[in-house]
């Protein structure tokens, strides 16, 4: 567009220069005629009409008039004779009366038909010679110039449109890609920086990076909201089930006449469900411990001693299913003692809970490594990535009937995260499961 404006500017400037030079040339010609006529018209004043026509013959557009200073026209080459008062009021005549000779350029007939006028005093100021030339060359030049400028303008607009259309189309496509990224219909991997104009490339790289980060953050937020909803739903369900049982048995104890044996049976149910609720609450509280406590609380722990304590605490469950726990090797890890207890308790209790009758659980201890193996029911491959999620159960019915809260492995993952440790699971349905913890 700047190029088009410059072309038009220089075209107008060139046309104006041509017109100006033509006008100046005409003014010079009229001045020369006026000077030449002043030397001989005084002697030929008796034949002014003939003299006016003779002067007018020098140019087909030249008008010659002789008039008195009061505006009376004595002779003219123009038919009919022009109005003397109108001629007297021209700037050229006014200048001639003051200075002896005068001239002006008038556009009274239109901007495209300039008239060059000149006047001079003759015969010691007794008479005026008035010349007027409407140069058709100038008019034709201006007419051609206007048509040419209009055509040039149209051509420049057409060329600009043809040149700008592809650029505008490309830019629109590029902006549509940005919109697609923001709306999620395009992935950042589908858009490359080279797809954009060089002037926009750095900016687009930053925009793509920010959109990528924003989409990742949105996914994380959505995942967090989903987990929060699942957590609330599962927690309310886990607490509501035993509470409903406790409430039901409490009503029976309060409203019916029961034998001592029935009362003991109902109380045992109430105690069992109360213990289940307490276990859920304790597990939920354990999930909130996601920061490492004071350094003085972290001490080297003999993992074998804690594993043996956990094994003794699980002996009633082991006797019910005739499961043997074997502890092999030694290991020392610098952690909070309670964390190690919770870690081993959850892994070993799961191994017993989902183990087969007459089976075995093996705890293998190596430097900075704890391995918990069982020969239980195993975990299907499609579930192995999700078992560390809160309340996630492979078999919900079996888990609840066996007394699990669905939070054990989430607690294990939280404890290991505190110490930068990792856990790996290998399992096969019907064969068993192996958890490997590395500090």
Number of C-alpha atoms within 10 A of each C-alpha: 11 7 10 15 12 11 16 17 13 11 16 15 12 13 18 15 12 15 19 13 13 16 19 14 12 19 20 13 12 22 20 11 15 21 12 11 16 16 11 12 17 15 9 10 16 10 11 18 16 15 21 21 18 12 17 21 14 10 10 11 14 21 21 24 27 26 21 17 19 12 18 15 20 16 20 24 23 14 7 7 12 14 11 18 14 9 22 22 11 17 18 23 28 19 17 22 18 11 11 16 22 22 23 16 18 17 12 10 10 10 12 16 20 21 24 22 26 28 31 27 25 23 14 10 13 12 22 28 24 27 28 24 21 21 19 15 13 21 18 13 18 20 15 13 19 15 12 13 18 13 12 17 16 12 13 18 14 12 13 14 14 11 11 13 12 11 13 12 11 15 15 12 14 18 14 12 20 19 13 15 21 18 11 12 9 14 16 17 9 8 18 12 15 11 14 20 14 11 8 14 15 13 13 22 16 12 15 21 13 12 18 17 12 13 18 12 12 12 12 12 12 12 12 12 12 12 14 13 12 16 16 12 12 17 19 11 12 20 18 13 13 20 17 12 17 20 12 14 19 16 11 15 16 10 9 9 10 13 9 9 9 13 17 13 13 20 16 13 17 20 14 16 20 17 14 20 19 13 16 20 16 11 18 18 11 19 18 10 14 13 11 14 12 8 9 7 13 15 13 13 16 15 25 19 14 18 22 16 14 18 24 12 13 17 15 11 14 23 12 10 16 17 21 16 23 15 17 13 12 16 18 17 17 16 21 20 18 10 19 20 15 19 21 22 21 18 20 22 20 19 27 26 21 20 25 20 16 13 16 20 26 18 23 18 20 14 12 15 19 21 20 22 24 26 24 24 18 20 21 12 11 9 12 15 9 14 19 19 18 22 22 20 19 16 9 13 9 13 16 13 8 12 14 22 24 24 23 28 21 22 26 23 17 22 25 20 15 15 14 10 15 14 16 11 16 14 20 15 13 14 13 20 22 21 17 15 19 15 15
